[in-house]
Amino acid sequence: MSILSKEEAEFSSAVEVAVIGAGACGLCAGIAAKQSGAETLILERDPSALGTTAMSTGLIPAAGTSFQAKAGITDTPELFTEDVCAKTGYQTNADIALALARESANTVEWLASELQVPLSLVDSFLYPGHSIKRMHGTPNRTGAELMGSLCNAAEKIGVDILTDATVIGLFAEPSGEVHGLRCQRPDGKHEDLACSAIILACCGFAGNPDMVREYMPEIAEGEFFGHRGNQGDAVAWGRALGAEVGDMSAYQGHGGLAKGYGIPILWPVIVEGGIQVNQKGQRFSNESRGYSEQAVDVITQPGAIAWTFYDDPRHQLMLEFDDYRDAIAAGAIQYGTTLQDVCQKTGLPLSEMEKTLEEIASLVGTDKQDAFGRQFKGKALLNAPYYAVKVTGALFHTQGGLCVDAVGRVLRADGSALQGLYAGGGAARGISGPDASGYLAGNGLLTATTFGRLAGINAAIDINER
Ligand SMILES: Cc1cc2nc3c(=O)[nH]c(=O)nc-3n(C[C@H](O)[C@H](O)[C@H](O)COP(=O)(O)OP(=O)(O)OC[C@H]3O[C@@H](n4cnc5c(N)ncnc54)[C@H](O)[C@@H]3O)c2cc1C
């Protein structure tokens, strides 16, 4: 991933704004730039526009939306910001978090009304760390549906996506000012594109094992369940141009990837009172803190696995999610009419499981905490029939990256912006603090959609003003 001098370029075409990467960030950026009057092209290395986004649950958090108002929920950007900052132990940039929270409702309304993304409020449960229901998702709660709607919107608005186009270099001045990019096509040929602004929407470096080992060694042995195309290109280019990076050890992990099936068993099952035990039938953590930090807790158990264990009411709740229905169809979920039955099917030791469930029963309905600091107050007892699924810990995507301002301009260490260079989504430093525990559910798509939209608008404005 190189920085090339303008003299080396053989520009065969030109646009005003070039967007690298066609996930949620790239699509939002490209559409917003075009709506703001700039000729725009999105370049994507894969044969189709999918990215991490299409693998995701597609839930986008926002504060103060019409969807929340209809459900009688009062939310504010300030409350949202407090939740974001608290999850990081106040180790993120609160100004950036507030700026994103303030724009989050505008993004969701724009997606729903202008881009026709069929969003609704997820009102069946609260994700850990969110003090109010503010997740918005597509009918089957999938990122694939989100990407489908964004691609349709791009086509209608007239934003082209050039697929099979891996960007391998940026043409830029040593000062950072960008002039264009070079992409490589599947036949090995290069094409040079001139542009006045570049939006880096090519996510982070979770698909680059060397970088993962360097910055987040604790998850390097976990399963990678993200997008292979995320190789850290944005960080490499930004650094070469003098940009600052931040929170490089931050990431979204997940402690519930169905082992051998590659299907995430989402956290509502835990939040609503389900548990995780190791192969000995023993709990080992406060699972309800969050799914991201749970990844390392799971991979440090014997065999690097755990069992997510729950009962019928929590099973019913999970049927809302396409991923869960896929897990059932794939045979990942074990079912037992009695504890003995489910223990036989899973190999979990009956006597230890009896002890584990007795302990939880003694906590339900009380203010008491278990040894890991978890309370079960307000949760229904776990009762037969039971369900269990073998899971492992996984890395989904990275959250550290290029430092940006509130509209996605890439910054140097002194706070000055590189002319014409923007970043958003996984390419930019997120709002998750320095490690996995700071990831509040939704931080990924909040920064992808809102930074994407703002970077697109501002890139178009900047070009007009130059
Ligand atoms: C299983 C799972 C569930 C998740 N659920 C949620 C959720 O419900 N809510 C939430 O907020 N977040 C969720 N996330 C995280 C979320 O998916 C990501 O934060 C978000 O999709 C990142 O968007 P992006 O546009 O930055 O990157 P991506 O969607 O990864 O798009 C980047 C694109 O850039 C392309 N690219 C990379 N390098 C180049 C190059 N050199 N040239 C051209 N193209 C390039 C890649 O091929 C890719 O298509 C989830 C993640 C996973 C894995």
The ligand as a MOL file (V3000), in Angstrom:
LIG
                    3D

  0  0  0     0  0            999 V3000
M  V30 BEGIN CTAB
M  V30 COUNTS 53 58 0 0 0
M  V30 BEGIN ATOM
M  V30 1 C -21.0310 -10.8510 12.8610 0
M  V30 2 C -20.9610 -9.3550 13.0230 0
M  V30 3 C -22.0650 -8.6940 13.5510 0
M  V30 4 C -22.0180 -7.3120 13.7070 0
M  V30 5 N -23.1540 -6.6620 14.1240 0
M  V30 6 C -23.1410 -5.3150 14.2460 0
M  V30 7 C -24.3270 -4.5950 14.6100 0
M  V30 8 O -25.4280 -5.1510 14.7460 0
M  V30 9 N -24.2260 -3.2440 14.7860 0
M  V30 10 C -23.0460 -2.5900 14.6030 0
M  V30 11 O -23.0010 -1.3910 14.8080 0
M  V30 12 N -21.9300 -3.2250 14.1790 0
M  V30 13 C -21.9570 -4.5620 13.9780 0
M  V30 14 N -20.8370 -5.1990 13.5330 0
M  V30 15 C -19.6730 -4.3700 13.1460 0
M  V30 16 C -19.9600 -3.7300 11.7790 0
M  V30 17 O -20.2930 -4.7400 10.8640 0
M  V30 18 C -18.7460 -2.9410 11.2800 0
M  V30 19 O -18.3670 -2.0130 12.2620 0
M  V30 20 C -19.1080 -2.1560 10.0070 0
M  V30 21 O -19.7320 -3.0150 9.0810 0
M  V30 22 C -17.8790 -1.5310 9.3790 0
M  V30 23 O -18.2950 -0.9000 8.1990 0
M  V30 24 P -17.2210 -0.3460 7.1710 0
M  V30 25 O -17.9930 0.2020 6.0230 0
M  V30 26 O -16.2630 0.5190 7.8850 0
M  V30 27 O -16.3890 -1.6460 6.7180 0
M  V30 28 P -16.7850 -2.8760 5.7960 0
M  V30 29 O -18.2330 -3.1500 5.8130 0
M  V30 30 O -15.8700 -3.9840 6.1450 0
M  V30 31 O -16.4320 -2.3750 4.3360 0
M  V30 32 C -15.0810 -2.1380 3.9460 0
M  V30 33 C -14.9050 -2.5560 2.4950 0
M  V30 34 O -13.6590 -2.0700 2.0290 0
M  V30 35 C -13.1330 -3.0110 1.1130 0
M  V30 36 N -11.7040 -2.7610 0.9670 0
M  V30 37 C -10.7240 -2.9520 1.8880 0
M  V30 38 N -9.5350 -2.5750 1.3870 0
M  V30 39 C -9.7620 -2.1450 0.1250 0
M  V30 40 C -8.9190 -1.6520 -0.9090 0
M  V30 41 N -7.5930 -1.5030 -0.7510 0
M  V30 42 N -9.4840 -1.3210 -2.1000 0
M  V30 43 C -10.8220 -1.4550 -2.2980 0
M  V30 44 N -11.6640 -1.9350 -1.3460 0
M  V30 45 C -11.1400 -2.2620 -0.1500 0
M  V30 46 C -13.4740 -4.3410 1.7450 0
M  V30 47 O -13.4490 -5.3760 0.7960 0
M  V30 48 C -14.8880 -4.0600 2.2950 0
M  V30 49 O -15.8860 -4.4390 1.3690 0
M  V30 50 C -20.8510 -6.5830 13.3570 0
M  V30 51 C -19.7480 -7.2600 12.8190 0
M  V30 52 C -19.7980 -8.6300 12.6370 0
M  V30 53 C -18.6370 -9.3350 12.0200 0
M  V30 END ATOM
M  V30 BEGIN BOND
M  V30 1 1 1 2
M  V30 2 1 2 3
M  V30 3 2 2 52
M  V30 4 2 3 4
M  V30 5 1 4 5
M  V30 6 1 4 50
M  V30 7 2 5 6
M  V30 8 1 6 7
M  V30 9 1 6 13
M  V30 10 2 7 8
M  V30 11 1 7 9
M  V30 12 1 9 10
M  V30 13 2 10 11
M  V30 14 1 10 12
M  V30 15 2 12 13
M  V30 16 1 13 14
M  V30 17 1 14 15
M  V30 18 1 14 50
M  V30 19 1 15 16
M  V30 20 1 16 17
M  V30 21 1 16 18
M  V30 22 1 18 19
M  V30 23 1 18 20
M  V30 24 1 20 21
M  V30 25 1 20 22
M  V30 26 1 22 23
M  V30 27 1 23 24
M  V30 28 2 24 25
M  V30 29 1 24 26
M  V30 30 1 24 27
M  V30 31 1 27 28
M  V30 32 2 28 29
M  V30 33 1 28 30
M  V30 34 1 28 31
M  V30 35 1 31 32
M  V30 36 1 32 33
M  V30 37 1 33 34
M  V30 38 1 33 48
M  V30 39 1 34 35
M  V30 40 1 35 36
M  V30 41 1 35 46
M  V30 42 1 36 37
M  V30 43 1 36 45
M  V30 44 2 37 38
M  V30 45 1 38 39
M  V30 46 1 39 40
M  V30 47 2 39 45
M  V30 48 1 40 41
M  V30 49 2 40 42
M  V30 50 1 42 43
M  V30 51 2 43 44
M  V30 52 1 44 45
M  V30 53 1 46 47
M  V30 54 1 46 48
M  V30 55 1 48 49
M  V30 56 2 50 51
M  V30 57 1 51 52
M  V30 58 1 52 53
M  V30 END BOND
M  V30 END CTAB
M  END
